[in-house]
Amino acid sequence: MRPRDLASLLALFATGLRAAAGTEQCDGPARQPQPTTVLRKSLLCNYDRLERPAKDLANATTVAVLLWLKSFDVNEMSHGHSIDIHTWTAWSWMDDYLTWDPKQHNGIEFLHFRSYEIWIPELVLQSPAEFQSLANFFSDGKCVVRHVGHVVCIASSAYHAQCDGDLASWPFDSHRCELVLTALEDKENSVNLTVMDTGISTLDLVPNRDWELVAVNASVSTEHALFGGQELSVLYEFTIRRHSSLYMAVILAPLLVLAVMTAVSFWISPDNTARVTLCCLNLVIHCLCLQNLMYVIGSNGETCPRIVLLYRDSLVLVLAALGTAVLAMRASRPRAAAAAPPPPWLGAAALLLVDNPLGRPLLAGRLGPQVFPRKQSGDEEAADIIENSEDIGPSKLPLDQWAFLVDVLDRAMFYVYLIVFHILLIARVS
């Protein structure tokens, strides 16, 4: 290699070293540092960001926290619910080593720092499921320091909180979620937490499509002290409620349709096979709906959701309607009805029901008293029976008696079904 080439290579290498070290010479005029830059360097000189900034370590540092809620997501899991909360977190405290006199520094009253440049409290999130450090969120926050040493930092953060998993009122269920913020400090360097203003703000909250944030609360608590001492923690409570309009349309409305099908079955002629078919179809649809509810809701421990109990009770009523349809079809067959007339006590009970003012609407216009004559004395009873038998015909008397009893049974079951279903609907849904 020629000496000239070697000299050029060494000059190029030296230029690269100066550029890497930031000491490359420039031809422009030297720039005077800004007063804020001078003040920042002066304050951070010999500043230890790992040491709690209190000149008297016997005094605890009080840190005030404020959450600006931005959005939240609810996770529905088989073992319980949880909520992911996305916020802007602001926290403030007094730093005894970041103070200055504005008169001696061009009237500067506040400075901007990054949170990794100064001491910040190490906060942890406590919940029944986890113990999470928030250092990753707060390590790159933006801080404003006033000349009296008051520090305010803000950072984007996300919290994970557990909720109670009771689904007994599904889909009208509400859940209470809580999270606890505690400062990770020992007892010698104690840090106490408190709330700034109300502790939480929902002015910028983006609504959730599936859940409504009903109430939020922030309070100072000593029950969750990390080391069992007098450290104060901040307890955040969130109450969320499910939007139930969609579930009412796709789950409760079909149940009402099935209830109408059940009620209509009592008005179909007992000798019509479509009645039994309708009840069987109703039964199958109930079973499919229960399977779908099991898939949508999942397990709820020992407490069964009331909407599932309502479907179960409606299924039992459909079974009763199916049994009534089969019994009515059996009693309405001419051969079976002619084989044996109904017991006298059964006819007397039917007449007692029809004669009651509340039971008269059951069989308006039916021939109850003609097919089941009332008891009379002596010759009047015999003459009345013979007269009614001549009007109806001996061969049709048992058949009409069974038909009358079937009509009473159908109408009575119809009204009983309406009353029972309305009671169940009010009890389960409310």
Secondary structure, DSSP 8 states (H G I E B T S, - for coil): --HHHHHHHHHHHHHHHHHHHT----SS------HHHHHHHHHHTT--TTS---SSTTS-EEEEEEEEEEEEEEEEETTEEEEEEEEEEEEEEE-TTS---GGGTTT--EEEEETTTS----EEEE-SS-EEE-HHHHTT-EEEEETTSEEEEEEEEEEEEEE----TTTTS-EEEEEEEEEE---STT-EEEEEEEEEEE-TT----SSEEEEEEEEEEESTT-TTSSS--EEEEEEEEEE--HHHIIIIIHHHHHHHHHHHHHTTS-TT-HHHHHHHHHHHHHHHHHHHHHHHHH---TTS--HHHHHHHHHHHHHHHHHHHHHHHHHHH-HHHHHHS---HHHHHHHHHHHHSTTTGGGGTT--HHHHS-----HHHHHHHHHHHHHHH-GGGHHHHHHHHHHHHHHHHHHHHHHHHHHHHHHHHH-
